[in-house]
Amino acid sequence: MDFARRDVLLGSAALLLAPGGTAGAASARPLGYAIVGLGGYGLGVIIPQFAHCTHSKLVAVVSGDRSKAERVAAEHGLGSGAIYSYADFDRIRDNPAIDIVYVCLPNAMHAEFTIRAARAGKHVLCEKPMAVSVAECEAMIAACRAADRKLMIGYRCHFEAYNLEAMRLARSGAAGKVRYVRSEHGFIQRDPAKWRLRRAMSGGGSLMDMGIYSLQAARYMTGEEPVAVTARESTDRSDPRFREVEDILDWTLEFPSGAIASCQSMYSANQNHVLLMGDRGRIELEPATRYDGNHMWVGADGRETAVTPPPGPRSTQFAGQLDHMSECAATGRQPIVSGEEGLRDMRIVAAIYRSAREGRTIRL
Ligand code: NDP
């Protein structure tokens, strides 16, 4: 992503968060979402967020667990006609109340349900990572394009006040010329049976999960696209959790300006940190990309001060994300984190894995 394009994107995200932003003009009625996958994120995090939305509402749920779906539907005033299974999902075509499908499934199911949703005539918000391969990402983009539907990836940090302010400060030269970014994200995976540790469902280990945040931060903090990657994996394969997927991935990205990013993802330690170093100072976030409680410091030479970003009209990053997708679906605008943005990441992810496997730098 070049600087000019990134500035346009930053501008639109800022507008969205600014008091009196454009979202108000989006649609006379809130757009209807179907949440696919009632798990930790879809049910535990996203569904409660509709209470904070202006342009979005929950109208349907899709689940493999009928009794859970009935309970959730009842709690949100939805009738039995608003409940779908994975098998009968394509019937959403006949439900005009559903404008947008939000795919909150294990990674290996993202492509199938995005493509089926587009073929049913619905816009799609799909969780990260976009899919488990570059080819799947391309097929998802093609399906949404063929159906003339919008595709957005659940990169919530583009709606999170601290990350938006950090991007703005970086771009305004608050730290001077960017020299390097460090970004580390991880959490401790405890249950070897989890789908995240099964390659067929996850597509990979910590890189496919928390590593996406490190990669995204390297790109949106520098405002540049990497030209080369060098990666190294460190995994204890005798640990039952890591028989199929990696634990630690460590990679360096080289950018056209000469800046570098040193990134990590891990499943055996908790870490959530982004640091940008410029030739005149630093911008640091820790925690950087959590649901809430993020912090930021800006300054130089040990005199950094805590910075609190200005509040936006959406009380949470999730509501900002949901309403942005509704606005795009209603107005025909391209989402600021489109399918193409997810595809860019997946191409780099493929190069990171290849570099670690082959033990050499990969040019992008
Ligand atoms: P969970 O395991 O908590 O939930 C996944 C849900 O998917 C299940 O509850 C189930 O819903 C459904 N599902 C369908 N088939 C399967 C299967 N074979 N195995 C397991 N689950 C299945 O995962 P998360 O909610 O944490 O993650 C879902 C997606 O959201 C992932 O892509 C993840 O990367 C992303 N995510 C994004 C976050 C962010 O901050 N942007 C944070 C957390 C996750 P049901 O019972 O209704 O059928």
Boltz pocket constraint, residues with backbone or C-beta under 6 A from the ligand:
constraints:
  - pocket:
      binder: B
      contacts: [[A, 36], [A, 37], [A, 38], [A, 39], [A, 40], [A, 41], [A, 42], [A, 62], [A, 63], [A, 64], [A, 65], [A, 68], [A, 103], [A, 104], [A, 105], [A, 106], [A, 107], [A, 127], [A, 128], [A, 129], [A, 154], [A, 155], [A, 156], [A, 195], [A, 208], [A, 209]]
      max_distance: 6.0
